[in-house]
Amino acid sequence: MVRCNKPGCRFCQKGKGKGHGPIWILSVSLGKRRVRQVPVPHEWKKEVEESLRAFAQVQKLLKQIAQVNLDLFQERKRQRP
Ligand SMILES: [Zn+2]
């Protein structure tokens, strides 16, 4: 929920109004502690959530691949003549 802070707005009255929304914000981490926040149109919410799930799955797979490669690296070092 957001408050517009316009005087006399009935949605944003102190103590009474609950603000405007709900609105959905996509927070994108850009590294180096930089985050970009992008408003998501209501009708795209589901699609954005599915994309985020897919992104999380790919990241999980990449971590597993990195772990396997690290194990292989260690094994190869052990067998080094
Ligand atoms: Zn308002």
PDB file of the backbone (N, CA, C, O) and the ligand in Angstrom, with CONECT records:
HET     ZN  A 101       1
ATOM      1  N   MET A   1       0.838  -1.184   0.000  1.00  0.00           N
ATOM      2  CA  MET A   1       0.000   0.000   0.000  1.00  0.00           C
ATOM      3  C   MET A   1       0.886   1.253   0.000  1.00  0.00           C
ATOM      4  O   MET A   1       1.946   1.274   0.626  1.00  0.00           O
ATOM      5  N   VAL A   2       0.442   2.283  -0.702  1.00  0.00           N
ATOM      6  CA  VAL A   2       1.210   3.527  -0.729  1.00  0.00           C
ATOM      7  C   VAL A   2       0.320   4.705  -0.343  1.00  0.00           C
ATOM      8  O   VAL A   2      -0.898   4.679  -0.517  1.00  0.00           O
ATOM      9  N   ARG A   3       0.962   5.719   0.179  1.00  0.00           N
ATOM     10  CA  ARG A   3       0.239   6.946   0.540  1.00  0.00           C
ATOM     11  C   ARG A   3       0.667   8.069  -0.389  1.00  0.00           C
ATOM     12  O   ARG A   3       1.859   8.295  -0.599  1.00  0.00           O
ATOM     13  N   CYS A   4      -0.322   8.776  -0.949  1.00  0.00           N
ATOM     14  CA  CYS A   4       0.010   9.826  -1.903  1.00  0.00           C
ATOM     15  C   CYS A   4       0.319  11.141  -1.179  1.00  0.00           C
ATOM     16  O   CYS A   4       0.943  12.040  -1.741  1.00  0.00           O
ATOM     17  N   ASN A   5      -0.128  11.234   0.072  1.00  0.00           N
ATOM     18  CA  ASN A   5       0.116  12.449   0.873  1.00  0.00           C
ATOM     19  C   ASN A   5      -0.518  13.704   0.294  1.00  0.00           C
ATOM     20  O   ASN A   5      -0.120  14.817   0.638  1.00  0.00           O
ATOM     21  N   LYS A   6      -1.508  13.533  -0.589  1.00  0.00           N
ATOM     22  CA  LYS A   6      -2.242  14.708  -1.070  1.00  0.00           C
ATOM     23  C   LYS A   6      -3.225  15.133   0.015  1.00  0.00           C
ATOM     24  O   LYS A   6      -3.917  14.294   0.591  1.00  0.00           O
ATOM     25  N   PRO A   7      -3.287  16.435   0.296  1.00  0.00           N
ATOM     26  CA  PRO A   7      -4.199  16.866   1.359  1.00  0.00           C
ATOM     27  C   PRO A   7      -5.640  16.516   0.982  1.00  0.00           C
ATOM     28  O   PRO A   7      -6.066  16.728  -0.153  1.00  0.00           O
ATOM     29  N   GLY A   8      -6.373  15.983   1.940  1.00  0.00           N
ATOM     30  CA  GLY A   8      -7.787  15.694   1.726  1.00  0.00           C
ATOM     31  C   GLY A   8      -8.070  14.386   1.025  1.00  0.00           C
ATOM     32  O   GLY A   8      -9.233  14.074   0.767  1.00  0.00           O
ATOM     33  N   CYS A   9      -7.035  13.599   0.703  1.00  0.00           N
ATOM     34  CA  CYS A   9      -7.274  12.297   0.060  1.00  0.00           C
ATOM     35  C   CYS A   9      -7.903  11.353   1.066  1.00  0.00           C
ATOM     36  O   CYS A   9      -7.348  11.129   2.142  1.00  0.00           O
ATOM     37  N   ARG A  10      -9.076  10.788   0.721  1.00  0.00           N
ATOM     38  CA  ARG A  10      -9.786   9.963   1.707  1.00  0.00           C
ATOM     39  C   ARG A  10      -9.121   8.600   1.923  1.00  0.00           C
ATOM     40  O   ARG A  10      -9.341   7.948   2.944  1.00  0.00           O
ATOM     41  N   PHE A  11      -8.318   8.186   0.964  1.00  0.00           N
ATOM     42  CA  PHE A  11      -7.624   6.900   1.124  1.00  0.00           C
ATOM     43  C   PHE A  11      -6.427   7.019   2.072  1.00  0.00           C
ATOM     44  O   PHE A  11      -5.982   6.035   2.663  1.00  0.00           O
ATOM     45  N   CYS A  12      -5.918   8.246   2.202  1.00  0.00           N
ATOM     46  CA  CYS A  12      -4.668   8.426   2.944  1.00  0.00           C
ATOM     47  C   CYS A  12      -4.856   9.201   4.253  1.00  0.00           C
ATOM     48  O   CYS A  12      -3.880   9.636   4.864  1.00  0.00           O
ATOM     49  N   GLN A  13      -6.104   9.371   4.677  1.00  0.00           N
ATOM     50  CA  GLN A  13      -6.368  10.067   5.938  1.00  0.00           C
ATOM     51  C   GLN A  13      -5.618   9.419   7.091  1.00  0.00           C
ATOM     52  O   GLN A  13      -5.573   8.196   7.227  1.00  0.00           O
ATOM     53  N   LYS A  14      -5.036  10.274   7.909  1.00  0.00           N
ATOM     54  CA  LYS A  14      -4.273   9.742   9.049  1.00  0.00           C
ATOM     55  C   LYS A  14      -5.164   8.904   9.963  1.00  0.00           C
ATOM     56  O   LYS A  14      -6.238   9.346  10.372  1.00  0.00           O
ATOM     57  N   GLY A  15      -4.704   7.680  10.281  1.00  0.00           N
ATOM     58  CA  GLY A  15      -5.439   6.827  11.210  1.00  0.00           C
ATOM     59  C   GLY A  15      -6.628   6.110  10.605  1.00  0.00           C
ATOM     60  O   GLY A  15      -7.091   5.113  11.159  1.00  0.00           O
ATOM     61  N   LYS A  16      -7.137   6.598   9.476  1.00  0.00           N
ATOM     62  CA  LYS A  16      -8.352   6.003   8.896  1.00  0.00           C
ATOM     63  C   LYS A  16      -8.064   5.278   7.586  1.00  0.00           C
ATOM     64  O   LYS A  16      -8.291   4.075   7.460  1.00  0.00           O
ATOM     65  N   GLY A  17      -7.560   6.037   6.615  1.00  0.00           N
ATOM     66  CA  GLY A  17      -7.347   5.473   5.289  1.00  0.00           C
ATOM     67  C   GLY A  17      -6.260   4.416   5.296  1.00  0.00           C
ATOM     68  O   GLY A  17      -5.353   4.446   6.127  1.00  0.00           O
ATOM     69  N   LYS A  18      -6.362   3.475   4.354  1.00  0.00           N
ATOM     70  CA  LYS A  18      -5.308   2.448   4.277  1.00  0.00           C
ATOM     71  C   LYS A  18      -4.402   2.678   3.081  1.00  0.00           C
ATOM     72  O   LYS A  18      -3.618   1.798   2.723  1.00  0.00           O
ATOM     73  N   GLY A  19      -4.494   3.841   2.458  1.00  0.00           N
ATOM     74  CA  GLY A  19      -3.615   4.153   1.340  1.00  0.00           C
ATOM     75  C   GLY A  19      -4.147   3.610   0.029  1.00  0.00           C
ATOM     76  O   GLY A  19      -5.260   3.086  -0.021  1.00  0.00           O
ATOM     77  N   HIS A  20      -3.366   3.730  -1.030  1.00  0.00           N
ATOM     78  CA  HIS A  20      -3.755   3.246  -2.347  1.00  0.00           C
ATOM     79  C   HIS A  20      -3.126   1.883  -2.602  1.00  0.00           C
ATOM     80  O   HIS A  20      -2.055   1.570  -2.083  1.00  0.00           O
ATOM     81  N   GLY A  21      -3.802   1.088  -3.400  1.00  0.00           N
ATOM     82  CA  GLY A  21      -3.204  -0.197  -3.747  1.00  0.00           C
ATOM     83  C   GLY A  21      -4.101  -1.362  -3.387  1.00  0.00           C
ATOM     84  O   GLY A  21      -5.314  -1.177  -3.291  1.00  0.00           O
ATOM     85  N   PRO A  22      -3.553  -2.575  -3.179  1.00  0.00           N
ATOM     86  CA  PRO A  22      -2.108  -2.809  -3.114  1.00  0.00           C
ATOM     87  C   PRO A  22      -1.418  -2.670  -4.466  1.00  0.00           C
ATOM     88  O   PRO A  22      -1.989  -3.012  -5.501  1.00  0.00           O
ATOM     89  N   ILE A  23      -0.179  -2.162  -4.449  1.00  0.00           N
ATOM     90  CA  ILE A  23       0.623  -2.166  -5.655  1.00  0.00           C
ATOM     91  C   ILE A  23       1.753  -3.170  -5.451  1.00  0.00           C
ATOM     92  O   ILE A  23       2.130  -3.476  -4.319  1.00  0.00           O
ATOM     93  N   TRP A  24       2.289  -3.678  -6.562  1.00  0.00           N
ATOM     94  CA  TRP A  24       3.337  -4.704  -6.509  1.00  0.00           C
ATOM     95  C   TRP A  24       4.633  -4.121  -7.030  1.00  0.00           C
ATOM     96  O   TRP A  24       4.681  -3.508  -8.097  1.00  0.00           O
ATOM     97  N   ILE A  25       5.684  -4.328  -6.248  1.00  0.00           N
ATOM     98  CA  ILE A  25       6.997  -3.803  -6.600  1.00  0.00           C
ATOM     99  C   ILE A  25       7.965  -4.967  -6.810  1.00  0.00           C
ATOM    100  O   ILE A  25       8.123  -5.829  -5.945  1.00  0.00           O
ATOM    101  N   LEU A  26       8.607  -4.969  -7.974  1.00  0.00           N
ATOM    102  CA  LEU A  26       9.651  -5.962  -8.241  1.00  0.00           C
ATOM    103  C   LEU A  26      10.995  -5.368  -7.830  1.00  0.00           C
ATOM    104  O   LEU A  26      11.422  -4.345  -8.365  1.00  0.00           O
ATOM    105  N   SER A  27      11.656  -6.019  -6.873  1.00  0.00           N
ATOM    106  CA  SER A  27      12.979  -5.563  -6.436  1.00  0.00           C
ATOM    107  C   SER A  27      14.054  -6.372  -7.134  1.00  0.00           C
ATOM    108  O   SER A  27      14.122  -7.590  -6.971  1.00  0.00           O
ATOM    109  N   VAL A  28      14.886  -5.711  -7.904  1.00  0.00           N
ATOM    110  CA  VAL A  28      15.937  -6.388  -8.654  1.00  0.00           C
ATOM    111  C   VAL A  28      17.285  -6.034  -8.051  1.00  0.00           C
ATOM    112  O   VAL A  28      17.668  -4.865  -8.000  1.00  0.00           O
ATOM    113  N   SER A  29      18.002  -7.060  -7.592  1.00  0.00           N
ATOM    114  CA  SER A  29      19.326  -6.841  -7.033  1.00  0.00           C
ATOM    115  C   SER A  29      20.341  -6.730  -8.159  1.00  0.00           C
ATOM    116  O   SER A  29      20.458  -7.639  -8.980  1.00  0.00           O
ATOM    117  N   LEU A  30      21.076  -5.625  -8.204  1.00  0.00           N
ATOM    118  CA  LEU A  30      22.030  -5.389  -9.283  1.00  0.00           C
ATOM    119  C   LEU A  30      23.472  -5.585  -8.819  1.00  0.00           C
ATOM    120  O   LEU A  30      24.415  -5.258  -9.540  1.00  0.00           O
ATOM    121  N   GLY A  31      23.633  -6.121  -7.607  1.00  0.00           N
ATOM    122  CA  GLY A  31      24.963  -6.309  -7.069  1.00  0.00           C
ATOM    123  C   GLY A  31      25.503  -5.023  -6.486  1.00  0.00           C
ATOM    124  O   GLY A  31      24.931  -3.950  -6.677  1.00  0.00           O
ATOM    125  N   LYS A  32      26.604  -5.141  -5.776  1.00  0.00           N
ATOM    126  CA  LYS A  32      27.214  -3.987  -5.111  1.00  0.00           C
ATOM    127  C   LYS A  32      26.188  -3.190  -4.304  1.00  0.00           C
ATOM    128  O   LYS A  32      26.204  -1.959  -4.282  1.00  0.00           O
ATOM    129  N   ARG A  33      25.306  -3.920  -3.651  1.00  0.00           N
ATOM    130  CA  ARG A  33      24.277  -3.331  -2.793  1.00  0.00           C
ATOM    131  C   ARG A  33      23.327  -2.394  -3.543  1.00  0.00           C
ATOM    132  O   ARG A  33      22.637  -1.574  -2.937  1.00  0.00           O
ATOM    133  N   ARG A  34      23.305  -2.532  -4.883  1.00  0.00           N
ATOM    134  CA  ARG A  34      22.371  -1.708  -5.634  1.00  0.00           C
ATOM    135  C   ARG A  34      21.099  -2.492  -5.929  1.00  0.00           C
ATOM    136  O   ARG A  34      21.155  -3.639  -6.375  1.00  0.00           O
ATOM    137  N   VAL A  35      19.962  -1.871  -5.680  1.00  0.00           N
ATOM    138  CA  VAL A  35      18.663  -2.502  -5.915  1.00  0.00           C
ATOM    139  C   VAL A  35      17.800  -1.553  -6.735  1.00  0.00           C
ATOM    140  O   VAL A  35      17.717  -0.358  -6.454  1.00  0.00           O
ATOM    141  N   ARG A  36      17.164  -2.114  -7.753  1.00  0.00           N
ATOM    142  CA  ARG A  36      16.226  -1.290  -8.521  1.00  0.00           C
ATOM    143  C   ARG A  36      14.807  -1.781  -8.228  1.00  0.00           C
ATOM    144  O   ARG A  36      14.541  -2.983  -8.263  1.00  0.00           O
ATOM    145  N   GLN A  37      13.918  -0.864  -7.945  1.00  0.00           N
ATOM    146  CA  GLN A  37      12.545  -1.230  -7.631  1.00  0.00           C
ATOM    147  C   GLN A  37      11.630  -0.792  -8.771  1.00  0.00           C
ATOM    148  O   GLN A  37      11.575   0.386  -9.126  1.00  0.00           O
ATOM    149  N   VAL A  38      10.918  -1.760  -9.332  1.00  0.00           N
ATOM    150  CA  VAL A  38      10.080  -1.499 -10.500  1.00  0.00           C
ATOM    151  C   VAL A  38       8.621  -1.847 -10.181  1.00  0.00           C
ATOM    152  O   VAL A  38       8.336  -2.978  -9.787  1.00  0.00           O
ATOM    153  N   PRO A  39       7.708  -0.913 -10.341  1.00  0.00           N
ATOM    154  CA  PRO A  39       6.296  -1.234 -10.140  1.00  0.00           C
ATOM    155  C   PRO A  39       5.824  -2.255 -11.177  1.00  0.00           C
ATOM    156  O   PRO A  39       6.178  -2.156 -12.352  1.00  0.00           O
ATOM    157  N   VAL A  40       5.023  -3.238 -10.743  1.00  0.00           N
ATOM    158  CA  VAL A  40       4.515  -4.276 -11.640  1.00  0.00           C
ATOM    159  C   VAL A  40       3.008  -4.058 -11.847  1.00  0.00           C
ATOM    160  O   VAL A  40       2.254  -4.021 -10.875  1.00  0.00           O
ATOM    161  N   PRO A  41       2.567  -3.916 -13.098  1.00  0.00           N
ATOM    162  CA  PRO A  41       1.129  -3.795 -13.344  1.00  0.00           C
ATOM    163  C   PRO A  41       0.398  -5.008 -12.773  1.00  0.00           C
ATOM    164  O   PRO A  41       0.867  -6.141 -12.879  1.00  0.00           O
ATOM    165  N   HIS A  42      -0.749  -4.748 -12.173  1.00  0.00           N
ATOM    166  CA  HIS A  42      -1.497  -5.803 -11.487  1.00  0.00           C
ATOM    167  C   HIS A  42      -1.690  -7.040 -12.365  1.00  0.00           C
ATOM    168  O   HIS A  42      -1.540  -8.170 -11.900  1.00  0.00           O
ATOM    169  N   GLU A  43      -2.031  -6.811 -13.665  1.00  0.00           N
ATOM    170  CA  GLU A  43      -2.359  -7.962 -14.529  1.00  0.00           C
ATOM    171  C   GLU A  43      -1.119  -8.777 -14.913  1.00  0.00           C
ATOM    172  O   GLU A  43      -1.252  -9.849 -15.503  1.00  0.00           O
ATOM    173  N   TRP A  44       0.079  -8.289 -14.588  1.00  0.00           N
ATOM    174  CA  TRP A  44       1.305  -9.038 -14.875  1.00  0.00           C
ATOM    175  C   TRP A  44       1.852  -9.756 -13.645  1.00  0.00           C
ATOM    176  O   TRP A  44       2.881 -10.427 -13.720  1.00  0.00           O
ATOM    177  N   LYS A  45       1.166  -9.613 -12.521  1.00  0.00           N
ATOM    178  CA  LYS A  45       1.691 -10.138 -11.259  1.00  0.00           C
ATOM    179  C   LYS A  45       2.013 -11.636 -11.360  1.00  0.00           C
ATOM    180  O   LYS A  45       3.101 -12.072 -10.985  1.00  0.00           O
ATOM    181  N   LYS A  46       1.043 -12.421 -11.876  1.00  0.00           N
ATOM    182  CA  LYS A  46       1.219 -13.864 -11.955  1.00  0.00           C
ATOM    183  C   LYS A  46       2.432 -14.227 -12.822  1.00  0.00           C
ATOM    184  O   LYS A  46       3.249 -15.068 -12.448  1.00  0.00           O
ATOM    185  N   GLU A  47       2.530 -13.578 -13.984  1.00  0.00           N
ATOM    186  CA  GLU A  47       3.620 -13.849 -14.916  1.00  0.00           C
ATOM    187  C   GLU A  47       4.966 -13.514 -14.285  1.00  0.00           C
ATOM    188  O   GLU A  47       5.935 -14.258 -14.436  1.00  0.00           O
ATOM    189  N   VAL A  48       5.017 -12.388 -13.576  1.00  0.00           N
ATOM    190  CA  VAL A  48       6.267 -11.985 -12.919  1.00  0.00           C
ATOM    191  C   VAL A  48       6.643 -13.003 -11.844  1.00  0.00           C
ATOM    192  O   VAL A  48       7.812 -13.361 -11.704  1.00  0.00           O
ATOM    193  N   GLU A  49       5.642 -13.468 -11.083  1.00  0.00           N
ATOM    194  CA  GLU A  49       5.927 -14.461 -10.038  1.00  0.00           C
ATOM    195  C   GLU A  49       6.460 -15.754 -10.633  1.00  0.00           C
ATOM    196  O   GLU A  49       7.389 -16.353 -10.092  1.00  0.00           O
ATOM    197  N   GLU A  50       5.867 -16.194 -11.762  1.00  0.00           N
ATOM    198  CA  GLU A  50       6.352 -17.408 -12.420  1.00  0.00           C
ATOM    199  C   GLU A  50       7.781 -17.230 -12.922  1.00  0.00           C
ATOM    200  O   GLU A  50       8.607 -18.135 -12.801  1.00  0.00           O
ATOM    201  N   SER A  51       8.062 -16.073 -13.479  1.00  0.00           N
ATOM    202  CA  SER A  51       9.422 -15.801 -13.958  1.00  0.00           C
ATOM    203  C   SER A  51      10.422 -15.816 -12.809  1.00  0.00           C
ATOM    204  O   SER A  51      11.543 -16.303 -12.957  1.00  0.00           O
ATOM    205  N   LEU A  52      10.007 -15.277 -11.657  1.00  0.00           N
ATOM    206  CA  LEU A  52      10.899 -15.270 -10.496  1.00  0.00           C
ATOM    207  C   LEU A  52      11.190 -16.688 -10.020  1.00  0.00           C
ATOM    208  O   LEU A  52      12.313 -17.010  -9.632  1.00  0.00           O
ATOM    209  N   ARG A  53      10.148 -17.540 -10.058  1.00  0.00           N
ATOM    210  CA  ARG A  53      10.351 -18.940  -9.666  1.00  0.00           C
ATOM    211  C   ARG A  53      11.322 -19.622 -10.614  1.00  0.00           C
ATOM    212  O   ARG A  53      12.203 -20.362 -10.177  1.00  0.00           O
ATOM    213  N   ALA A  54      11.164 -19.372 -11.936  1.00  0.00           N
ATOM    214  CA  ALA A  54      12.058 -19.971 -12.928  1.00  0.00           C
ATOM    215  C   ALA A  54      13.492 -19.479 -12.703  1.00  0.00           C
ATOM    216  O   ALA A  54      14.446 -20.254 -12.785  1.00  0.00           O
ATOM    217  N   PHE A  55      13.625 -18.202 -12.423  1.00  0.00           N
ATOM    218  CA  PHE A  55      14.946 -17.620 -12.182  1.00  0.00           C
ATOM    219  C   PHE A  55      15.609 -18.275 -10.964  1.00  0.00           C
ATOM    220  O   PHE A  55      16.796 -18.599 -10.996  1.00  0.00           O
ATOM    221  N   ALA A  56      14.832 -18.467  -9.894  1.00  0.00           N
ATOM    222  CA  ALA A  56      15.363 -19.091  -8.680  1.00  0.00           C
ATOM    223  C   ALA A  56      15.807 -20.522  -8.957  1.00  0.00           C
ATOM    224  O   ALA A  56      16.815 -20.982  -8.420  1.00  0.00           O
ATOM    225  N   GLN A  57      15.036 -21.234  -9.814  1.00  0.00           N
ATOM    226  CA  GLN A  57      15.386 -22.611 -10.147  1.00  0.00           C
ATOM    227  C   GLN A  57      16.701 -22.678 -10.918  1.00  0.00           C
ATOM    228  O   GLN A  57      17.541 -23.539 -10.654  1.00  0.00           O
ATOM    229  N   VAL A  58      16.874 -21.769 -11.871  1.00  0.00           N
ATOM    230  CA  VAL A  58      18.109 -21.732 -12.659  1.00  0.00           C
ATOM    231  C   VAL A  58      19.297 -21.436 -11.744  1.00  0.00           C
ATOM    232  O   VAL A  58      20.359 -22.046 -11.874  1.00  0.00           O
ATOM    233  N   GLN A  59      19.108 -20.499 -10.821  1.00  0.00           N
ATOM    234  CA  GLN A  59      20.193 -20.172  -9.891  1.00  0.00           C
ATOM    235  C   GLN A  59      20.581 -21.384  -9.051  1.00  0.00           C
ATOM    236  O   GLN A  59      21.761 -21.631  -8.801  1.00  0.00           O
ATOM    237  N   LYS A  60      19.555 -22.145  -8.613  1.00  0.00           N
ATOM    238  CA  LYS A  60      19.804 -23.337  -7.813  1.00  0.00           C
ATOM    239  C   LYS A  60      20.617 -24.349  -8.615  1.00  0.00           C
ATOM    240  O   LYS A  60      21.562 -24.948  -8.100  1.00  0.00           O
ATOM    241  N   LEU A  61      20.233 -24.537  -9.901  1.00  0.00           N
ATOM    242  CA  LEU A  61      20.961 -25.465 -10.767  1.00  0.00           C
ATOM    243  C   LEU A  61      22.402 -25.023 -10.962  1.00  0.00           C
ATOM    244  O   LEU A  61      23.314 -25.849 -10.915  1.00  0.00           O
ATOM    245  N   LEU A  62      22.619 -23.734 -11.179  1.00  0.00           N
ATOM    246  CA  LEU A  62      23.977 -23.227 -11.377  1.00  0.00           C
ATOM    247  C   LEU A  62      24.839 -23.485 -10.141  1.00  0.00           C
ATOM    248  O   LEU A  62      26.018 -23.818 -10.260  1.00  0.00           O
ATOM    249  N   LYS A  63      24.248 -23.329  -8.959  1.00  0.00           N
ATOM    250  CA  LYS A  63      24.985 -23.604  -7.723  1.00  0.00           C
ATOM    251  C   LYS A  63      25.372 -25.069  -7.634  1.00  0.00           C
ATOM    252  O   LYS A  63      26.475 -25.408  -7.206  1.00  0.00           O
ATOM    253  N   GLN A  64      24.423 -25.962  -8.054  1.00  0.00           N
ATOM    254  CA  GLN A  64      24.726 -27.395  -8.027  1.00  0.00           C
ATOM    255  C   GLN A  64      25.853 -27.720  -9.001  1.00  0.00           C
ATOM    256  O   GLN A  64      26.756 -28.490  -8.673  1.00  0.00           O
ATOM    257  N   ILE A  65      25.806 -27.138 -10.192  1.00  0.00           N
ATOM    258  CA  ILE A  65      26.861 -27.372 -11.191  1.00  0.00           C
ATOM    259  C   ILE A  65      28.211 -26.890 -10.654  1.00  0.00           C
ATOM    260  O   ILE A  65      29.228 -27.562 -10.824  1.00  0.00           O
ATOM    261  N   ALA A  66      28.212 -25.727 -10.006  1.00  0.00           N
ATOM    262  CA  ALA A  66      29.449 -25.198  -9.438  1.00  0.00           C
ATOM    263  C   ALA A  66      30.000 -26.156  -8.379  1.00  0.00           C
ATOM    264  O   ALA A  66      31.209 -26.374  -8.298  1.00  0.00           O
ATOM    265  N   GLN A  67      29.092 -26.732  -7.562  1.00  0.00           N
ATOM    266  CA  GLN A  67      29.521 -27.658  -6.510  1.00  0.00           C
ATOM    267  C   GLN A  67      30.135 -28.916  -7.115  1.00  0.00           C
ATOM    268  O   GLN A  67      31.179 -29.384  -6.659  1.00  0.00           O
ATOM    269  N   VAL A  68      29.479 -29.469  -8.155  1.00  0.00           N
ATOM    270  CA  VAL A  68      30.001 -30.669  -8.818  1.00  0.00           C
ATOM    271  C   VAL A  68      31.380 -30.376  -9.400  1.00  0.00           C
ATOM    272  O   VAL A  68      32.294 -31.192  -9.271  1.00  0.00           O
ATOM    273  N   ASN A  69      31.534 -29.238 -10.029  1.00  0.00           N
ATOM    274  CA  ASN A  69      32.831 -28.878 -10.620  1.00  0.00           C
ATOM    275  C   ASN A  69      33.913 -28.705  -9.555  1.00  0.00           C
ATOM    276  O   ASN A  69      35.073 -29.055  -9.775  1.00  0.00           O
ATOM    277  N   LEU A  70      33.532 -28.174  -8.424  1.00  0.00           N
ATOM    278  CA  LEU A  70      34.494 -28.032  -7.334  1.00  0.00           C
ATOM    279  C   LEU A  70      34.934 -29.410  -6.830  1.00  0.00           C
ATOM    280  O   LEU A  70      36.117 -29.639  -6.578  1.00  0.00           O
ATOM    281  N   ASP A  71      33.966 -30.324  -6.686  1.00  0.00           N
ATOM    282  CA  ASP A  71      34.291 -31.694  -6.274  1.00  0.00           C
ATOM    283  C   ASP A  71      35.226 -32.356  -7.273  1.00  0.00           C
ATOM    284  O   ASP A  71      36.203 -32.998  -6.887  1.00  0.00           O
ATOM    285  N   LEU A  72      34.921 -32.195  -8.579  1.00  0.00           N
ATOM    286  CA  LEU A  72      35.761 -32.781  -9.625  1.00  0.00           C
ATOM    287  C   LEU A  72      37.171 -32.202  -9.566  1.00  0.00           C
ATOM    288  O   LEU A  72      38.157 -32.919  -9.737  1.00  0.00           O
ATOM    289  N   PHE A  73      37.250 -30.923  -9.328  1.00  0.00           N
ATOM    290  CA  PHE A  73      38.538 -30.239  -9.237  1.00  0.00           C
ATOM    291  C   PHE A  73      39.377 -30.822  -8.095  1.00  0.00           C
ATOM    292  O   PHE A  73      40.561 -31.114  -8.263  1.00  0.00           O
ATOM    293  N   GLN A  74      38.739 -30.985  -6.933  1.00  0.00           N
ATOM    294  CA  GLN A  74      39.439 -31.540  -5.775  1.00  0.00           C
ATOM    295  C   GLN A  74      39.914 -32.960  -6.056  1.00  0.00           C
ATOM    296  O   GLN A  74      41.040 -33.331  -5.723  1.00  0.00           O
ATOM    297  N   GLU A  75      39.028 -33.758  -6.683  1.00  0.00           N
ATOM    298  CA  GLU A  75      39.359 -35.140  -7.000  1.00  0.00           C
ATOM    299  C   GLU A  75      40.547 -35.194  -7.964  1.00  0.00           C
ATOM    300  O   GLU A  75      41.450 -36.016  -7.811  1.00  0.00           O
ATOM    301  N   ARG A  76      40.530 -34.317  -8.943  1.00  0.00           N
ATOM    302  CA  ARG A  76      41.599 -34.274  -9.931  1.00  0.00           C
ATOM    303  C   ARG A  76      42.933 -33.888  -9.278  1.00  0.00           C
ATOM    304  O   ARG A  76      43.989 -34.403  -9.647  1.00  0.00           O
ATOM    305  N   LYS A  77      42.867 -32.984  -8.313  1.00  0.00           N
ATOM    306  CA  LYS A  77      44.083 -32.605  -7.597  1.00  0.00           C
ATOM    307  C   LYS A  77      44.676 -33.776  -6.820  1.00  0.00           C
ATOM    308  O   LYS A  77      45.889 -33.980  -6.775  1.00  0.00           O
ATOM    309  N   ARG A  78      43.730 -34.565  -6.186  1.00  0.00           N
ATOM    310  CA  ARG A  78      44.180 -35.708  -5.410  1.00  0.00           C
ATOM    311  C   ARG A  78      44.885 -36.743  -6.275  1.00  0.00           C
ATOM    312  O   ARG A  78      45.833 -37.392  -5.833  1.00  0.00           O
ATOM    313  N   GLN A  79      44.407 -36.896  -7.533  1.00  0.00           N
ATOM    314  CA  GLN A  79      44.957 -37.932  -8.397  1.00  0.00           C
ATOM    315  C   GLN A  79      46.133 -37.437  -9.231  1.00  0.00           C
ATOM    316  O   GLN A  79      46.650 -38.151 -10.091  1.00  0.00           O
ATOM    317  N   ARG A  80      46.539 -36.212  -8.962  1.00  0.00           N
ATOM    318  CA  ARG A  80      47.634 -35.628  -9.741  1.00  0.00           C
ATOM    319  C   ARG A  80      48.936 -36.386  -9.458  1.00  0.00           C
ATOM    320  O   ARG A  80      49.271 -36.627  -8.299  1.00  0.00           O
ATOM    321  N   PRO A  81      49.653 -36.753 -10.489  1.00  0.00           N
ATOM    322  CA  PRO A  81      50.895 -37.492 -10.285  1.00  0.00           C
ATOM    323  C   PRO A  81      51.979 -36.622  -9.605  1.00  0.00           C
ATOM    324  O   PRO A  81      53.089 -37.097  -9.361  1.00  0.00           O
TER     325      PRO A  81
HETATM  326 ZN    ZN A 101      -4.017   9.235  -1.321  1.00  0.00          ZN2+
END
